Amino acid sequence: MAPNDAFEDPTEKSNSEFNKRLLEVSWHEDEEKHIVRRLDFYLIPLVMIMFFTLNLDRGNISNALTDNMMADLNINQEVVNTGNSLVFVGIVIGDIPANLAIQKIGADIWLPCQLLAWGLVASFQAFIKNKAGFLATRFLLGLCESGFIPGTLWYLTRWYTKKELGKRTVLFFIGSYMANLLNGLIAYGLLRLGGKANLTGWQWLFLVDGLATLVVGIATLFLLPRDPTRGNSIVKMPLSSFTQRETDILLGRIVRDNPYNTDPRDSHLSQLQIVIAVLTDWKVWMHCSMALLGLEYSPPIGTYSPSIIKSFGYGTFNSNLLVMPNSALLIITTFALAWWSDKINSRSIPIIFAAIWLLIGLIVLDVLPHTKSHWYFYAFLVFTGGSPSWHPINVAWLSANQPTPRRRAIAVALYMAMTNLSGVPASHIFQASDKPYYHKGFKILFIMAALAIAIMFAMRFAYQYLNKRIEDGKGSVEGGEVDRGFRYQL
């Protein structure tokens, strides 16, 4: 296998010459399938494990709350809500700067270093003693995690075509959902260590989860490939190093999928001009509005589901285990949604379907009479929490409709920032005065979900209108895409 260092560096040629050479490369379909299969078995598990550790560290607060953590730290539910808000504030602050940095430094270095940073903070949560320590570590955790999700999604666009990104994006998010699934089981074991080495159960939970993240961070620093032209930057591994021909095929696929991927018409613009262009793009803000309204349900349900179940009379350990069906159903339905989305080559229709499923669950949880058995409430809690997540499909939809990589990176970073910003008010929707059923909270959630659905319909019609303008020779808002056959994905 030829060393990657001997490969042509596209920056040494003009973009047009480089693209022309790649467009002349031909390959057999079996060759392409073999390379994509290698990527799927090597790259996708790596990013899934990385996202798994993020959600393990961010989500274990819900399990810690069932182990007398609030009493130990002398804090109340409002302080917990504020701490959860600060996680999202930290993420929002760092999202766009982090995605500017990842393009300069490289994903193979930046992403593992992020794991190391938040792994340290997650581990030190085990030793906080009071309100100040709790709030500080929650903010730092968010700051260290900022940019990880949009940065990884941008990284995947360097390897996969537009049509391939749907399922791969969802697989990446399933790494997070697997953490939700296993958090209860992991907590079930770690909380039982309470009393050993003079640590409580919740301290063991934070410590072990944080150390696991550090291990993954060190491993991925050596294993994560940079891009098709260079493979691994530190250690060359058989599955992540490519011959010259394999590199040409990988890059040729991306060029044919969208020539702007390697020959962007915005290459003459400064990074500030790209940021301004994205910030003034109404389509990006419409996708962000979907997130701000439609994802409000996730933080409160994720944080307080174990506590709601515990209020039904279950113990600490069983209440954590009973949350697992939510996550199991979520994984199954979300992957099915992604498969359907790719099959029909549409993002909007599956997104609207999933959002309506969620809306039904939220309405039932609000209006379900208290005279019903707790099992009825639990069943619909699983139905709602296990509704297919349209969030990763929306990310793929937004990404596909940004014509150049530079715009795509900033647009996805902005979208993820808004997604996390939605977690700030969401963390305060479930108030102590409204428990254990949180009817006022569920009412707020289903109203916001309904507004998000209205925007989803509007965006589908808007993209249809823009495509018609292109087909009629009138161009589009950005201009120029018609010259290369660019069309918005519906």
CORMOZI-V107539 format. One record per backbone hydrogen bond with DSSP energy under -1.0 kcal/mol. NH is the residue of the N-H (numbers start at 1). CO is the residue of the C=O. Records with the same first field share a line. If there is no record, write none. Layout:
BEGIN
NH: CO ; CO
END
This chain:
BEGIN
6: 3
7: 4
12: 9
13: 10
18: 14
19: 15
20: 16
21: 17
22: 18
23: 19
32: 28
33: 29
34: 30
35: 31
36: 32
37: 33
38: 34
39: 35
40: 36
41: 37
42: 38
43: 39
44: 39
46: 42
47: 43
48: 44
49: 45
50: 46
51: 47
52: 48
53: 49
54: 50
55: 51
56: 52
57: 53
58: 54
59: 55
60: 56
62: 59
64: 60
65: 61
67: 64
72: 68
73: 69
75: 70
80: 76
81: 77
82: 78
83: 79
84: 80
85: 81
86: 82
87: 83
88: 84
89: 85
90: 86
91: 87
92: 88
93: 89
94: 90
95: 91
98: 94
99: 95
100: 96
101: 97
102: 98
105: 101
106: 102
109: 106
110: 106
111: 107
113: 109
114: 110
115: 111
116: 112
117: 113
118: 114
119: 115
120: 116
121: 117
122: 118
123: 119
124: 120
126: 123
127: 124
128: 125
134: 130
135: 131
136: 132
137: 133
138: 134
139: 135
140: 136
141: 137
142: 138
143: 139
144: 140
145: 141
146: 142
148: 145
151: 147
152: 148
153: 149
154: 150
155: 151
156: 152
157: 153
158: 155
159: 156
160: 156
165: 161
168: 164
169: 165
170: 166
171: 167
172: 168
173: 169
174: 170
175: 171
177: 173
178: 174
179: 175
180: 176
181: 177
182: 178
183: 179
186: 182
187: 183
188: 184
189: 185
190: 186
191: 187
193: 190
194: 191
195: 199
196: 193
199: 196
204: 200
205: 201
206: 202
207: 203
208: 204
209: 205
210: 206
211: 207
212: 208
213: 209
214: 210
215: 211
216: 212
217: 213
218: 214
219: 215
220: 216
221: 217
222: 219
223: 219
224: 220
226: 231
230: 227
231: 227
240: 237
247: 243
248: 244
249: 245
250: 246
251: 247
252: 248
253: 249
254: 250
255: 251
256: 252
257: 253
258: 254
261: 258
262: 259
263: 259
267: 264
269: 266
274: 270
275: 271
276: 272
277: 273
278: 274
279: 275
280: 276
281: 278
285: 281
286: 282
287: 283
288: 284
289: 285
290: 286
291: 287
292: 288
293: 289
294: 290
295: 291
298: 295
301: 297
302: 298
303: 299
304: 300
305: 301
308: 304
309: 305
310: 306
311: 307
312: 309
313: 310
319: 315
320: 316
321: 317
322: 318
324: 321
327: 323
328: 324
329: 325
330: 326
331: 327
332: 328
333: 329
334: 330
335: 331
336: 332
337: 333
338: 334
339: 335
340: 336
341: 337
342: 338
343: 339
344: 340
346: 341
348: 490
351: 347
352: 348
353: 349
354: 350
355: 351
356: 352
357: 353
358: 354
359: 355
360: 356
361: 357
362: 358
363: 359
364: 360
365: 361
366: 362
367: 363
368: 364
372: 369
376: 373
377: 373
378: 374
379: 375
380: 376
381: 377
382: 378
383: 379
384: 380
385: 381
386: 382
387: 384
394: 390
395: 391
396: 392
397: 393
398: 394
399: 395
400: 396
401: 397
402: 399
408: 404
409: 405
410: 406
411: 407
412: 408
413: 409
414: 410
415: 411
416: 412
417: 413
418: 414
419: 415
420: 416
421: 417
422: 418
424: 421
426: 422
427: 423
428: 425
429: 426
434: 431
435: 432
438: 434
442: 438
443: 439
444: 440
445: 441
446: 442
447: 443
448: 444
449: 445
450: 446
451: 447
452: 448
453: 449
454: 450
455: 451
456: 452
457: 453
458: 454
459: 455
460: 456
461: 457
462: 458
463: 459
464: 460
465: 461
466: 462
467: 463
468: 464
469: 465
470: 466
471: 467
472: 468
473: 470
474: 469
483: 480
484: 481
485: 482
486: 481
END
